[in-house]
Amino acid sequence: MRQSFSHHKSSDWAILLQSQRNNYHIHLTLLTKTYGMQKNYISLSTHVNPWQSLKPASLIHAFLHMRGNGSVQIGDIIESHPFLYIQHDLSRFSRFAFWSESLILSMNSGNDIHAFLLIYSFIQWLNIESIPPTHLDSLFLYYFLLINGSLPENLRTLPSMAYLKSISIHELQQYLCTIADDNSLYRHLLQLYQAYMPVIPKSFQQVKAYDVFI
């Protein structure tokens, strides 16, 4: 039976996976720590333009609306990183969808706290306009495999997430550029990812499809 968003405790966390909008409602899919995956509808505020394009760009409106009625806690993401560059950039948003769907499909074997910290960090980096979204592809596959215990020892050569979060944006940009240039690493990580996943996320095909617009 579908749980109400109002049942969430303030200490719970949730990841907004996707949203679709019509003239009256936002259809939300949430991954929550306590209740698993949920779907629900939230009525649109009269302040939201009903004729805006029916794209996943309604994400930011969903966050603001949810915070306004106080029914669910989204952690610190809503305060610090309100998807400034993700919401109108399909190349970035497709990656957010792919990452989230990957974590959903692998939650039974992975650590959910690690999954949240992973998506939280990558959302921060995805919001940095000067970092091309393509530069995050290998890095996500690497840490995804790592938290799920499927990264071979001989490939565990990248620094910790804590280190990457401690360096300057300029240093991070340089490091990500170096990683992105290693095509053999990406292919190897992708093969490991495909072998690990029980099913490949539907959003995977969208990731490269939108890169032509970068």
Helices and strands as residue ranges (DSSP letters): G 5-7, E 14-21, E 25-32, E 36-43, G 56-58, H 59-69, H 77-80, H 90-105, H 112-126, G 133-136, H 137-147, G 153-155, H 161-166, H 169-180, H 183-196, H 204-209, G 210-213
